[in-house]
């Protein structure tokens, strides 16, 4: 049973046992040399805490508010395509976990079941994520469906103008389309863009403006990696800037997201909320991101390891463990609420382990699972 998992290492091991090589590579790998993926972890590993002592930490509050919704911890479920390959209920299982635990779910436009079925699977507030695929009529139709289904905000992923090369899945000759268990999402949009860059001219600020005006919903841009683009996002009226490199799955040889966070927070200058993903594996990672200015963090790989281990219950258990780790670290840091975290609580330090997709778990058999 999922409640028997006492650490996330055990969740990951259960997920690996349940997934074939292609599906495991799709979830756990990155693009090309996986340098960006490893730098995501390295950026966290190179930050050390500066704890304060003799503080009454008998009561600790991990809650925060994002997009007007209170969350039990500052973690949202990132949009992950093809979640039906991890658990038969797909995105519905994830949103039920978000509802049960008390956080926001960002629903992928390329997962099963349909956006309407996921919306009706639980009563929690949900954000819908959309790729820009070059088809304006389809985009307008999707936005209409999103609004009718009651989603509370719209998130546009902007780092997919061209497709990346993900060696693990290529070597395995694996595609998420080979593993579809339903028919709620249009398969022709499963991969954003074509090999010839068919949607590249569509992924522009002009398109963002058109979508924002049409949607009339709180608006998030996911895939911001520089101060320059963060400043432009605010100028275009974006409500939330999402710092992300697609979990190391798009441009290889990029910086880790935590390395880019300070410049982005400075560029935003409080005019929008900031979310960060990329390498979040422990509660202490969440706290480091908040200390450097993020409003919340998001989990993708970690989310789907939980789903692959034990469906909704597995993901709820992942969130419970993250919360426990946060409470422990906050108490030992000498802070009692999220808003007390500042940059004074962290400093640069040398990493002590080689970074990879699960290097924060030293008790993993052989250091990792392949």
N, C-alpha and C positions, 0 to 999 in steps of 0.2 A: 504494500500500500504506500501511497505517496507520503503519508504522515511518518513513515519509517525513515525517510531520508533525513539525516542529521546535518549533512553538509552538501554544498552544491557539487562537490566532486562526485558524490554518489549519484546525483541526478544526471550528470554528464555521462557517467559510466553506464547507467541504465539506458540513456538515449542512444549511446553508441551500440549497445547490444540490440536495440530494436530497429536500427536503420541499416540499409544496405550501403555499399561503398559510395555509390553515386549520390545518394541522398545526403549521406554524411559529408561528402566533399562539398556539395552545394551549400550546406548550412555552415560548415566550419571553416571553409577556405576563403581565399581572396583572389585577386587578379594576379596573373603572371608570377613574379617572384614572391608575392605576398609581403613585400617590404612595407607597404602602407599599413597592412593588417598588423604587422609586428610593431611598427612605430606607434600604433594606437596603444598597445600595451606598454611599450617602452616609455611613452609620455607619462603614464600613470606611475610606472615603477620608479621614475626619476624624481618623484615628488615625495618628500618626507613630511611628517606631521611635527608641529611644535605645540605640545600639550601644555595646558595650564592646570594647576593643582589647587587643592584646598577650596574647591567650589562645591556647593551643594548640588549634586546631580541625582538626587533621589527621585525626581520626576523629569522625564525627558519626553519632548513632543517632536515627533518626526513629520508632522503634517505640513502641507503647504497648499497654496491655491494657484491654479493655472487656468487661464482662459475663463476665469470666474467660477471654476469648479474646485471644491476642496478635495485634496488627495491625501490618503493615509501616509504615503511616503512620496518624495519628489522623483518618482520614476513613472514613465509612461511606457506603454507597449508600442514599440516602433512598428511601422508597416512592413510586413514580410510577405513576399509573394509565395504562392503555392503552399500555403500552410497545410493543405490537405495531404501533403506527402509526409507530414510529421504525425498527424492524428486524423482519423476519418472525419471528424467534425470541422476540421480546418479552422477558419477564422472565427467561427461560432464558439469553438472551445476557448479561444484566447479571450474573446470579449466576455464570456461567462466568468472567466478567472478575474478579469479586471473588475467586473461588477461585484463578485464575491469579496474581493480583497479591498476594493475602494480606490481605484486609480483610473486614469483615462486610457482608452484604447484608441490607437490610430490605425484604421483599417486600410489594408492595401487594396488598390483597385485591380490587382491581378492575383487574387486568392479566391478560393472557394469557401463557402457557397456565395450566393449573390449578395450584393451590398444590402438589399432589402432583408434577406434572411438573417444576415449578421446583425442588422439594426434591430430586428425583432427578437433576437436570441436572448437579450438581457436589457435591463432598463438603465444601464449606466450611460453617461454622456460619452459620445464617440466623435472622433475626428475622421474625416475621409481623406485618404491620400490619393492623388491623381498623378499619372505620368503624362507628359506632353508627347503625343505620338504623331502629330502632323495632321490629324483629322479634326477640323473645327466642328463639323456637324456632330460627330461622336462626342466631342468634348462638351458641347452644349447639352446634348442629351444626358450625359453622365451627371452634369451639374444639376440638371432638373431632377434627376432621380435622387441625387444626394439630398437635395433640399426637401423633397417630398418624403423621404425616409426619416427625416428628423435629425440628421447629423448636425452637431453644434459648431463645427468649424471645417475649413478646407485646407489641406496641406498639399502643396505642389512640390514634387521632387525635381530638382533642377540640375543634377549632376549626371544626366544620362543622355546627353546630346548624341553620343555615339556609343555603341555597345563595347563592353570590355571583353578581354580574353581571360577566362577563368580556367586555368590549366587543370585543376583537379577534376572538374566536371567534363572537360574536353577529353582528358585521358580516359575517363570512365565511360565515354560515349553516352553521357547522361543528359537528359533534358527534363525540366519539370513537366513538360507536356506529356512525357511518357508515363507519368504517375498520376494523372488527373483522375479523381474519383467522382467528379460531378461535371456539371456543365453551366455553372452560374456566371463564369467570367469569359469574355470573348478571347479565345486562344490567339487570335491574330494580334492582340495587343499584349501578349504575355511577355514578349521581349520588347523593351522600349527602343525604337529605332531599328533600322535595318543595317546590313553589312555595308551598304552604300551610303549610310547617313541620311536616310529618307526623311527623318524628322528634324534634322539639324537646324534647318532654317526656321523651324517653328519654336524652338526653345530659345526665346528671346524675351527681353524686358517688355516689348510691345505686347506679346502674347500674355505675359503675366498681368499687365494692366487690364487687358480685355477680360480675362478670367476673373480677376478680382472684382471688377465692376459688375460682371454678370452674376457672380455668386452672391454678393452681398452678405458674406459670412466672415467671422474672424478668420484671418488669412495668415498662413504659415508657409515659409519657404524652407525646404529641407535640402541641404547639400551646400551650404555656405562654408567656404574654407579660407576666406581672406577678409581683411578689414575693408578693402575696397568694395567688395560685393555686399558686405554687411551694411556699409554706409548707403549704397545704392538701394538696398532692400528697404531701409527705413525711408529714404526719399520717395520710394514708390508706395508708401503707406502700408507696408507689411507689419502685422501685429506681433509676430513671433519669428525670430531668426533661429533656424535649426542648424547648428554646427555639426556637419557630418561629411564623411568621405565614403559613405555607403558601406561602412564596415570594412574598408580596405578592398572593396570588390569592384571599384571602377578604376580610377587613375592609379597606377602603381607608382611607387617612389614619391608619394605625397608625405606631408607631415602628419604626425598623430594629431587627432582633434584637440587633445589637451594642450598641445604645443601652439595651436592656433587660437585657442579660446581667449587668452588675454587681449590680443589685438582686436578681436571681434567685439568683446565686451566694451573696450574703449571706444570703438567706432560707433557702436549702438548708443552708448552714453545714456542708458536708461530710457530710451525712446521706444523700446520694444523688449519683450521678454526673450531670453536666450535658452534654448534647449541644446543639449549635447549628447551625442551617442558615439560609439566607436570604442570597443574594448572594455565596457563596463562589465565587471565580473563579481565585484564584492561591494558590500555596503561602504567600505572605506573609499572606493572609487567614486561613489556618489558624493560623498562628503568633500573630496578633493575638487570635484567639478563645481560644487556649490561655493566652496571657499574662493574660487577664482572667478565667480560672477555668474555662473549658470543659474537659471531659475529652477530647472528640472533636468533630469537625464532621461535617456531612453534605452531600452534593451531590445536587441534583435536576436542575435545568436542565443543568448541566455534564455530568452523567452521560448524559443523553439526547442532548445534542449529540454526545458521543462515539459513542453507539450509532447515531445517524442518519448519522454520517460514515462509519463502517466496522464496525458491529456490535460483537462482542466485542473484536476487535482495536483498534477505535477507542477504546473505553472504557479498555482496558488502557493505551493510549498516553496518554490524558488523565491517568491515575493516575501514570504514569511521569514525565510533565512536571511534575505537581504535586509529586512527590517531589523532582525535580531543583531546582525552585524553592525548596522548603523547605530543602534542604541548602545551597543557595547563601545564602539569607537567614540561616539559623542560623549559618553560619560567619562571616558579616559582622556578625552581632549579638554574636558571642563566646560562643555557647552550643553545647554538644556533645551535649545530649540534651533530650528534650521536657520533662522535669521541672525543668529549669533555668530555663524561661521563667516570668517573674513580671510583675506590673503595672509594675515598674520599667523594663521594656523598651519601654513605650509611653507616649505622652502625647497629649493633644488637640492638634489642629492644624487649619488651614484646608484644605478640599478645593481642589484645583487644576483639577478637571474637573467638568462637569455630570454628575450621576449618571443612569444609565439601565441597561438590562439587561446591557450589556456595556461599560461605561465604563472598565473597568480595562485595556482593550486599545487603546492609542493608535495602534497600527499597523493597525487594522481599516480597510478602505476606507471613506472618508467618515465615519470615526469610529464607524460602526455598520452593521448590516445590517437592512433593514426588509422 
